[in-house]
């Protein structure tokens, strides 16, 4: 296994796979949900990350099945593969995964996160997306936020800058 720094998107892919076996589209939707909508993986980015994770031995292929004449490949964390898993398993040998999301803990934020949110809100005000009243209300919420979900609420309905 090679040693390399993992990108945020790759860590989110691993987080999605920690919930169980997933195929590509399931991973993409989980990553978007886990990141609160911040990360929207493109197909090419996802499969590049999956190939690297497989090469590093962190994930493996759980099974493959044909759906609407297309191959659907399910991936799992390597720790969930048995030694007999060679990367392929007949579709009928494993039942389809029950897709259930587990909430991730709301992480605490620091002053740098608050200041970044405040700067983004000021930029949205300058671009005319917020009124002065909205800016003041949202700045107050951003500067008093203690966890990521609180700060995310201040810009949830605004485009990413």
Protein Blocks (a to p, Z undefined) as FASTA:
>chain_A
ZZddddfklmmmmmmmmnoccdfklmmmmmmmmnnomaccdfklmmmmmmmmmmnopacc
fbdcdeehiacdddddfklpcfklgoiacfklpccddddddddddddddfklmmmmmmmm
mmmmmnopacfklmmmmmmmmmmpcbfklmmmmmmmpccZZ
